[in-house]
Amino acid sequence: MLRLNNGRTLYYGKGDVLTYRTYAAPLEVSPIPESAFTGDDNVVFAHNITFAVSSEQLMTSFSEGDNSRIVATDSMKNFILRRAADYEGSTTEGFLAFIGEAFFEKYGHMTAIEIRGDRIPFLSLLVRGPGGLQESELVYRRSHNDHAFAAMTLRRAEEGAEVLDHWSGLSDLQLIKVSGSSFYGFVRDEYTTLPESYDRPLYIFLNIHWRYRDVEDARDSERGGYVPAEQIRDLAQQAFHAYSSPSIQYLITRIGLHMLDRFPQLSELRFESNNRTWETIVDKDAVTSAGVYTEPRPPFGFQGFTMTREDLSDPQFGFDANGLYPVREAKGVAQS
């Protein structure tokens, strides 16, 4: 949240600036064992941008109705859209920093910016070609599944802009594990109606945020330290598969430990999870495992957790770097 020198909150801006840039610079990243993702051609480099500014010189607009220092939010929208054509990089974080620095250069009285970009995913399609199925390179399908995002707080500096805060992330990941999750041993008293479960389908909604040790790794993929949301997604899926989790809290902690281990360039993580476990209509058959479920009724449980690199060596977590690879499987349930 943007504040003036005296601590007062003051900002204004524009949201839902839908920016569809084509043929941005391709992204190339090093592979990891848990993911086949090695880059994006960025033919459709699309984002939903939220942009807010602050300055001591804007105070009179609030106190006196003086608009002489106000840049209209419609002008902000036009600035973002037109300058998107000039971005030469390949990452969302780099694009946000580029827009912020350019805005500071254009409007010298602005002193702070908050900017967020939610990637709008467009997936490549397979079409029939001379040698069989191949990627179209012309037609892409809009995806409404999980997506990457990034957010930055920038302050005017003597040269360009200083990044005061930054987060990268994966939003709206939804995963169902049909077996291999439990929830029992919790407090039982006169308010408890929830039965204990020793093998339940577990359906979660998950947002994952990460912060870099050096923000330049996020801005410039050519440094070799960029962490794509696609690899985070695939690593989280691997952890969900590998661990027999007694709770969502335990699951997100395992995901976090493996993220910190796999990506030493990250300094901090934040998780926001939501329990959407299905309501049982017909219990699972002991022989075939067939069951029937429906959407859960609200309200819904949620969890939040932050982690840092120190957690890797904290004995209370008992981190095992080999935990992603189960040594045995029984009845379709992966064991840690």
KAKA-V619457 format. One record per pair of residues at least 12 apart in sequence whose C-alpha atoms are under 7 Angstrom apart, sorted by sequence separation. I is the first residue (numbers start at 1). J is the second residue. If there is no record, write none. Layout:
BEGIN
i: (I | I)
j: (J | J)
END
This chain:
BEGIN
i: (27 | 28 | 57 | 58 | 124 | 153 | 184 | 280 | 281 | 27 | 100 | 124 | 152 | 153 | 183 | 184 | 256 | 280 | 281 | 323 | 26 | 27 | 125 | 152 | 183 | 184 | 279 | 280 | 26 | 27 | 124 | 125 | 151 | 152 | 182 | 183 | 239 | 278 | 279 | 26 | 124 | 125 | 151 | 182 | 239 | 278 | 279 | 25 | 123 | 124 | 150 | 151 | 182 | 278 | 279 | 24 | 122 | 123 | 150 | 181 | 182 | 278 | 23 | 24 | 80 | 96 | 122 | 123 | 149 | 150 | 180 | 181 | 236 | 277 | 23 | 122 | 123 | 149 | 179 | 180 | 181 | 276 | 22 | 23 | 24 | 121 | 122 | 148 | 149 | 179 | 181 | 22 | 121 | 148 | 178 | 179 | 21 | 22 | 147 | 148 | 178 | 20 | 21 | 146 | 147 | 177 | 178 | 276 | 20 | 21 | 92 | 146 | 147 | 176 | 177 | 275 | 20 | 121 | 146 | 176 | 177 | 274 | 275 | 19 | 20 | 120 | 145 | 146 | 176 | 274 | 275 | 19 | 119 | 175 | 176 | 274 | 18 | 19 | 119 | 175 | 273 | 274 | 18 | 118 | 119 | 174 | 175 | 273 | 17 | 18 | 118 | 174 | 272 | 273 | 16 | 17 | 117 | 118 | 173 | 174 | 272 | 16 | 17 | 117 | 172 | 173 | 271 | 272 | 15 | 16 | 116 | 117 | 172 | 173 | 271 | 15 | 116 | 171 | 172 | 270 | 271 | 14 | 15 | 115 | 116 | 171 | 270 | 14 | 115 | 170 | 171 | 269 | 270 | 13 | 14 | 114 | 115 | 170 | 269 | 13 | 114 | 169 | 170 | 268 | 269 | 12 | 13 | 113 | 114 | 169 | 225 | 268 | 11 | 12 | 113 | 168 | 169 | 267 | 268 | 11 | 112 | 113 | 167 | 168 | 267 | 11 | 112 | 167 | 168 | 10 | 111 | 112 | 167 | 111 | 166 | 260 | 4 | 256 | 2 | 4 | 57 | 104 | 213 | 212 | 213 | 55 | 212 | 213 | 249 | 55 | 211 | 212 | 257 | 54 | 55 | 210 | 211 | 53 | 54 | 55 | 93 | 211 | 54 | 92 | 210 | 211 | 14 | 53 | 54 | 101 | 170 | 210 | 13 | 17 | 53 | 101 | 169 | 209 | 210 | 52 | 53 | 209 | 14 | 19 | 52 | 208 | 209 | 257 | 14 | 21 | 25 | 27 | 51 | 52 | 181 | 182 | 183 | 208 | 258 | 21 | 24 | 25 | 26 | 51 | 180 | 181 | 182 | 183 | 207 | 208 | 25 | 50 | 51 | 181 | 182 | 207 | 24 | 50 | 206 | 207 | 49 | 50 | 206 | 49 | 205 | 206 | 48 | 49 | 204 | 205 | 47 | 48 | 204 | 205 | 47 | 48 | 204 | 47 | 48 | 203 | 204 | 46 | 47 | 203 | 204 | 46 | 203 | 202 | 203 | 201 | 44 | 148 | 242 | 242 | 242 | 239 | 238 | 244 | 243 | 244 | 242 | 243 | 244 | 241 | 242 | 243 | 242 | 94 | 93 | 94 | 93 | 94 | 91 | 91 | 90 | 180 | 179 | 180 | 37 | 37 | 29 | 35 | 29 | 35 | 34 | 35 | 34 | 34)
j: (39 | 40 | 69 | 70 | 136 | 165 | 196 | 292 | 293 | 40 | 113 | 137 | 165 | 166 | 196 | 197 | 269 | 293 | 294 | 336 | 40 | 41 | 139 | 166 | 197 | 198 | 293 | 294 | 41 | 42 | 139 | 140 | 166 | 167 | 197 | 198 | 254 | 293 | 294 | 42 | 140 | 141 | 167 | 198 | 255 | 294 | 295 | 42 | 140 | 141 | 167 | 168 | 199 | 295 | 296 | 42 | 140 | 141 | 168 | 199 | 200 | 296 | 42 | 43 | 99 | 115 | 141 | 142 | 168 | 169 | 199 | 200 | 255 | 296 | 43 | 142 | 143 | 169 | 199 | 200 | 201 | 296 | 43 | 44 | 45 | 142 | 143 | 169 | 170 | 200 | 202 | 44 | 143 | 170 | 200 | 201 | 44 | 45 | 170 | 171 | 201 | 44 | 45 | 170 | 171 | 201 | 202 | 300 | 45 | 46 | 117 | 171 | 172 | 201 | 202 | 300 | 46 | 147 | 172 | 202 | 203 | 300 | 301 | 46 | 47 | 147 | 172 | 173 | 203 | 301 | 302 | 47 | 147 | 203 | 204 | 302 | 47 | 48 | 148 | 204 | 302 | 303 | 48 | 148 | 149 | 204 | 205 | 303 | 48 | 49 | 149 | 205 | 303 | 304 | 48 | 49 | 149 | 150 | 205 | 206 | 304 | 49 | 50 | 150 | 205 | 206 | 304 | 305 | 49 | 50 | 150 | 151 | 206 | 207 | 305 | 50 | 151 | 206 | 207 | 305 | 306 | 50 | 51 | 151 | 152 | 207 | 306 | 51 | 152 | 207 | 208 | 306 | 307 | 51 | 52 | 152 | 153 | 208 | 307 | 52 | 153 | 208 | 209 | 307 | 308 | 52 | 53 | 153 | 154 | 209 | 265 | 308 | 52 | 53 | 154 | 209 | 210 | 308 | 309 | 53 | 154 | 155 | 209 | 210 | 309 | 54 | 155 | 210 | 211 | 54 | 155 | 156 | 211 | 156 | 211 | 309 | 55 | 307 | 54 | 56 | 109 | 156 | 265 | 265 | 266 | 109 | 266 | 267 | 303 | 110 | 266 | 267 | 312 | 110 | 111 | 266 | 267 | 110 | 111 | 112 | 150 | 268 | 112 | 150 | 268 | 269 | 73 | 112 | 113 | 160 | 229 | 269 | 73 | 77 | 113 | 161 | 229 | 269 | 270 | 113 | 114 | 270 | 76 | 81 | 114 | 270 | 271 | 319 | 77 | 84 | 88 | 90 | 114 | 115 | 244 | 245 | 246 | 271 | 321 | 85 | 88 | 89 | 90 | 115 | 244 | 245 | 246 | 247 | 271 | 272 | 90 | 115 | 116 | 246 | 247 | 272 | 90 | 116 | 272 | 273 | 116 | 117 | 273 | 117 | 273 | 274 | 117 | 118 | 273 | 274 | 117 | 118 | 274 | 275 | 118 | 119 | 275 | 119 | 120 | 275 | 276 | 119 | 120 | 276 | 277 | 120 | 277 | 277 | 278 | 277 | 122 | 229 | 324 | 325 | 326 | 324 | 324 | 334 | 334 | 335 | 334 | 335 | 336 | 334 | 335 | 336 | 336 | 218 | 218 | 219 | 219 | 220 | 219 | 221 | 221 | 333 | 333 | 334 | 230 | 231 | 224 | 231 | 226 | 234 | 234 | 235 | 235 | 238)
END
